[in-house]
Structures are given as C-alpha cells and as structure tokens.
C-alpha cells in the first residue's frame, strides 16, 4: 500500500470545478513532484489533502487512515506537515517562537532536541533565532517555514512552491535541503512551478493541467519529454 493514496478527487470553488477525478500516489521514501502552470490546481490539491479544503467526492488515505474528512490539526498528528505557498511565517514572533509553534503536537520534553535538529539543518535560523520572522529575507523565511514543519517530525512533508520569489542562490540552497530531508527518511510531495528543479530531484512526477492529471512517470524521463520541455521547461 502506498503511504499516500489520492483517489478520484473532485473539488469545487462554488460553481467552479477545480479538480477533476485527480488520482495519484506517493510511496514511502519517495520525492514526488506535482508540476503544472499557474491555476492548474496544484495548491488546491495540497489544501484538500491537508484538510484545508473539503472534496466534493473522492478520497485521501494516509498510511491506512482515511483522512478525507479529517481536520488539519488531526492530520498533522498522524505525521503529515504542510509548508504553505508564500511561507506564512508569524511575522511578529521570533524565529525560535515560530519553530516552537510547529511542535505543538509533540511532547514538550522533545522540544529542545527538535530545535537542535532544525538548527543543524538550518544554521542561519540559529543565528537569527531571536530575530522577528518578518524581518528575515524571503529565502530565510522559506527556511523557517520548512524548519517549522519539520518540528512536527513528519513522516511526509508537503511543500507548496518553495522556490517562489527567491533568488537563484536561495533556490539552489532550498532544493539541496529538500534532498537532505529526503535522504534522512522523510517522504516528500513537492508542488513546484519550477519544473526543471522539481524534476531534477524527484523520483516520480505528475503533471496537472486545468485540474486534471495529464501525464505521469519517472521524473528523469519527464525531464527529457519533448512535450514537457516545450510546455514547462522553456526548451
């Protein structure tokens, strides 16, 4: 059984049919990319998986648990963390306070060890631990959003557009960290508009077009697919 199984999801915004029978799976230990143009339904898919949106029909099963109708906080407790688009850090709280917010489902006795681990992943966050999150650069805020999600000790990490608005230097740094997170045993579902970067680190990928899965396969093969190159890689 796949770690995450999404089956026949249909999601509406009022009368607008945003997702049409979307189905895909993520195996334990994989990095799976979900790529597509703006408005294709990538963020809607993540929001539905993590309980921020309700599907009209279809199902989401995570490690044998049907989470289709579960609230977000219950899904986090099962071992799923979501790094949202736009980072969404608590601007007036310090870096350390933001990180502690990510560990609200964990025993307090584990807090110090979790903070130490996140600071090892992101040394820059330790340097700025007493700084207000709103004063960080975009790349640092993305690191903070990732670190906050990792504080929950997730079995699977869902990431929404981690490279958005970042300089090429920070984009490279963020993707190296995603690879490290994966190598350390955390499964990753990555939504990303930068298809080239996403496909370069993913094991498998799905292409979402106007709310439908149009193509799927081995990420390296999709990276060399002429139609994908033309549509998403600017080649």
Backbone torsions as a table, in degrees:
resi	resn	phi	psi	omega
1	UNK	NA	137.0	178.3
2	UNK	-67.2	152.0	176.4
3	UNK	-62.3	-44.1	179.1
4	UNK	-127.8	126.3	-179.4
5	UNK	-126.2	112.8	177.6
6	UNK	-105.2	125.4	-173.3
7	UNK	-133.0	120.6	171.4
8	UNK	52.3	45.3	-179.6
9	UNK	-73.4	130.0	171.5
10	UNK	-124.3	123.2	-176.8
11	UNK	-129.5	138.7	-179.6
12	UNK	-122.6	146.4	164.1
13	UNK	-110.9	98.0	-173.8
14	UNK	62.4	-118.9	179.7
15	UNK	-91.0	-6.1	-176.7
16	UNK	-84.9	123.2	179.6
17	UNK	-85.7	98.5	-171.0
18	UNK	-83.4	-39.4	178.1
19	UNK	-123.5	132.6	-176.6
20	UNK	-115.4	102.8	174.4
21	UNK	47.8	47.5	-179.2
22	UNK	-75.4	124.5	179.6
23	UNK	-134.3	134.0	172.8
24	UNK	-166.0	170.0	-179.4
25	UNK	-137.8	158.1	175.5
26	UNK	-131.6	123.2	178.4
27	UNK	-87.3	153.5	178.6
28	UNK	-57.4	132.9	177.2
29	UNK	88.3	-6.9	-179.0
30	UNK	-83.6	158.1	159.8
31	UNK	-109.2	115.6	179.6
32	UNK	-114.0	128.2	-179.9
33	UNK	-101.8	141.2	173.3
34	UNK	-117.8	108.7	-174.8
35	UNK	-114.0	161.4	179.9
36	UNK	162.3	168.2	-178.4
37	UNK	-74.0	170.5	172.5
38	UNK	-56.8	136.2	177.8
39	UNK	82.1	5.6	-178.3
40	UNK	-74.9	-20.3	-179.5
41	UNK	112.7	12.4	-176.1
42	UNK	-66.0	-51.1	-179.7
43	UNK	-65.5	-39.0	176.5
44	UNK	-57.4	-40.9	178.8
45	UNK	-61.4	-48.6	179.5
46	UNK	-62.6	-43.1	-179.1
47	UNK	-62.6	-33.7	178.7
48	UNK	-72.2	-41.1	178.7
49	UNK	-61.4	-42.1	-172.9
50	UNK	-92.7	11.5	171.3
51	UNK	84.9	7.9	179.1
52	UNK	-82.8	-21.7	174.5
53	UNK	-128.6	151.6	177.0
54	UNK	-102.6	132.8	176.7
55	UNK	-77.9	145.3	173.7
56	UNK	-71.1	-39.0	176.7
57	UNK	-155.6	168.0	-177.0
58	UNK	101.7	-178.9	-176.1
59	UNK	-145.4	155.2	174.2
60	UNK	-129.4	120.4	-179.5
61	UNK	-119.7	125.4	-179.7
62	UNK	-120.9	115.6	-179.4
63	UNK	48.0	46.3	176.4
64	UNK	84.0	-6.0	179.0
65	UNK	-98.6	126.7	173.7
66	UNK	-76.9	111.0	-176.0
67	UNK	-108.1	13.4	-174.3
68	UNK	-55.0	-37.9	-176.7
69	UNK	-112.8	10.7	-178.4
70	UNK	-79.6	146.7	175.0
71	UNK	-72.7	158.5	-175.2
72	UNK	-54.4	-44.3	-176.3
73	UNK	-63.8	-33.2	178.7
74	UNK	-71.2	-33.5	179.1
75	UNK	-68.6	-39.2	176.5
76	UNK	-59.4	-42.3	-179.0
77	UNK	-63.2	-25.6	179.0
78	UNK	-78.4	-14.0	176.3
79	UNK	116.0	26.8	178.9
80	UNK	-120.7	127.9	176.9
81	UNK	-120.1	146.8	-174.4
82	UNK	-122.9	120.8	172.7
83	UNK	-97.1	106.4	-169.7
84	UNK	-75.7	158.8	172.5
85	UNK	-61.6	138.6	179.1
86	UNK	80.8	6.2	171.1
87	UNK	73.3	-48.8	173.7
88	UNK	54.4	43.8	175.4
89	UNK	-75.7	160.3	176.1
90	UNK	-84.8	99.7	-167.3
91	UNK	-59.6	-35.0	-175.2
92	UNK	-87.1	-9.2	177.6
93	UNK	-91.9	155.7	177.4
94	UNK	-72.3	168.8	176.6
95	UNK	-57.0	-48.0	-178.9
96	UNK	-62.4	-39.5	178.9
97	UNK	-65.9	-39.3	175.7
98	UNK	-59.9	-44.0	-179.1
99	UNK	-63.7	-42.0	179.3
100	UNK	-62.3	-33.4	177.8
101	UNK	-60.1	-31.6	-179.9
102	UNK	-71.5	-15.9	-175.5
103	UNK	-103.3	20.6	-173.7
104	UNK	-65.9	-18.3	178.5
105	UNK	-90.8	-5.4	-175.4
106	UNK	-98.7	154.6	175.3
107	UNK	-61.5	141.9	-179.1
108	UNK	-59.1	-28.6	-178.5
109	UNK	-65.3	-18.6	-178.8
110	UNK	-94.0	-5.7	-171.7
111	UNK	-58.1	-49.4	-175.7
112	UNK	-61.9	-43.1	-179.5
113	UNK	-66.8	-38.3	179.3
114	UNK	-66.3	-42.1	177.8
115	UNK	-61.6	-43.4	-179.9
116	UNK	-59.9	-42.8	-178.8
117	UNK	-64.5	-44.9	-179.8
118	UNK	-64.9	-38.6	178.5
119	UNK	-66.8	-28.0	175.2
120	UNK	-69.9	-37.2	176.1
121	UNK	-67.2	-42.5	-171.7
122	UNK	-127.3	78.5	-178.2
123	UNK	-56.6	-30.2	-179.4
124	UNK	-64.4	-31.7	178.5
125	UNK	-68.7	-35.8	177.5
126	UNK	-65.8	-40.4	178.3
127	UNK	-60.2	-31.5	-175.1
128	UNK	-110.0	21.9	-171.5
129	UNK	-59.7	-28.1	-179.6
130	UNK	-99.3	9.1	-178.3
131	UNK	-92.7	144.1	177.0
132	UNK	-63.5	133.8	-175.7
133	UNK	-60.3	-31.9	-178.7
134	UNK	-67.0	-15.4	-179.6
135	UNK	-94.0	-0.6	179.4
136	UNK	-77.3	158.4	172.9
137	UNK	-70.2	168.3	179.4
138	UNK	-59.2	-42.2	179.8
139	UNK	-65.6	-39.4	178.4
140	UNK	-67.7	-37.6	176.9
141	UNK	-64.8	-36.0	176.8
142	UNK	-65.5	-40.7	175.6
143	UNK	-60.8	-40.6	179.9
144	UNK	-64.7	-42.9	178.5
145	UNK	-61.9	-39.3	177.4
146	UNK	-68.4	-44.5	179.3
147	UNK	-61.5	-41.4	178.4
148	UNK	-60.4	-42.7	178.6
149	UNK	-65.8	-37.2	-178.9
150	UNK	-71.0	-21.8	178.1
151	UNK	-61.9	-22.9	179.3
152	UNK	-81.9	0.5	-179.0
153	UNK	54.3	55.6	-174.7
154	UNK	-71.6	151.2	170.3
155	UNK	-82.0	-30.7	177.2
156	UNK	-136.0	138.1	-179.0
157	UNK	-114.2	121.8	176.9
158	UNK	-101.7	122.9	-175.2
159	UNK	-120.0	129.7	-176.8
160	UNK	-112.0	106.9	176.3
161	UNK	52.2	56.3	-177.5
162	UNK	-64.4	-21.0	-177.4
163	UNK	-92.1	-4.7	-172.8
164	UNK	-60.1	126.6	174.7
165	UNK	75.5	9.2	-177.4
166	UNK	-99.8	154.7	175.3
167	UNK	-69.5	155.5	178.6
168	UNK	-52.7	-35.9	179.8
169	UNK	-62.1	-47.5	-179.9
170	UNK	-69.2	-34.4	178.0
171	UNK	-58.8	-47.2	178.3
172	UNK	-59.7	-41.2	-179.1
173	UNK	-65.2	-44.3	-179.1
174	UNK	-62.9	-42.2	-178.9
175	UNK	-70.2	-31.1	173.8
176	UNK	-63.9	-39.3	179.4
177	UNK	-66.8	-39.9	177.8
178	UNK	-59.7	-41.5	178.6
179	UNK	-64.2	-38.8	178.1
180	UNK	-65.8	-42.7	178.5
181	UNK	-59.1	-43.4	178.4
182	UNK	-64.9	-44.1	-179.6
183	UNK	-62.7	-28.3	179.6
184	UNK	-80.5	-2.6	172.8
185	UNK	111.7	2.2	178.8
186	UNK	-91.2	128.8	176.3
187	UNK	-73.1	144.9	-175.3
188	UNK	-130.8	130.0	167.9
189	UNK	-112.0	116.0	-170.2
190	UNK	-114.3	117.2	171.8
191	UNK	-97.0	126.2	-172.1
192	UNK	-156.2	131.7	177.1
193	UNK	-79.4	-26.6	176.8
194	UNK	-78.7	82.6	-171.8
195	UNK	-61.2	-37.4	-177.8
196	UNK	-61.8	-47.2	179.2
197	UNK	-63.4	-46.0	-177.5
198	UNK	-61.4	-47.4	-178.3
199	UNK	-67.9	-25.7	-178.6
200	UNK	-71.3	-23.0	-179.3
201	UNK	-112.4	-10.2	-176.0
202	UNK	-82.8	157.5	171.8
203	UNK	-85.8	-47.2	178.5
204	UNK	-134.6	165.7	-179.9
205	UNK	-149.4	155.1	174.0
206	UNK	-125.1	141.4	177.5
207	UNK	-105.0	125.3	-179.8
208	UNK	-107.3	124.9	178.0
209	UNK	-129.8	123.2	-179.5
210	UNK	41.1	49.7	173.7
211	UNK	80.3	10.1	179.9
212	UNK	-130.1	144.9	172.0
213	UNK	-75.7	117.5	-176.6
214	UNK	-101.2	-21.3	-177.0
215	UNK	-160.7	151.0	176.3
216	UNK	-152.5	161.4	177.4
217	UNK	158.6	-171.3	176.4
218	UNK	-60.8	132.0	-173.6
219	UNK	-61.1	-39.9	-178.5
220	UNK	-66.6	-35.7	177.8
221	UNK	-68.0	-41.1	178.7
222	UNK	-65.6	-32.2	178.1
223	UNK	-61.7	-28.6	-179.8
224	UNK	-102.9	7.3	179.6
225	UNK	-77.0	126.5	-175.1
226	UNK	-59.7	-41.2	-179.4
227	UNK	-65.8	-39.3	178.0
228	UNK	-67.5	-43.3	178.7
229	UNK	-57.2	-45.2	-177.3
230	UNK	-67.5	-43.5	-174.0
231	UNK	-79.5	-36.0	-169.1
232	UNK	-123.9	-17.8	-173.7
233	UNK	-107.9	-0.7	178.0
234	UNK	65.3	31.6	-178.2
235	UNK	-117.8	NA	NA
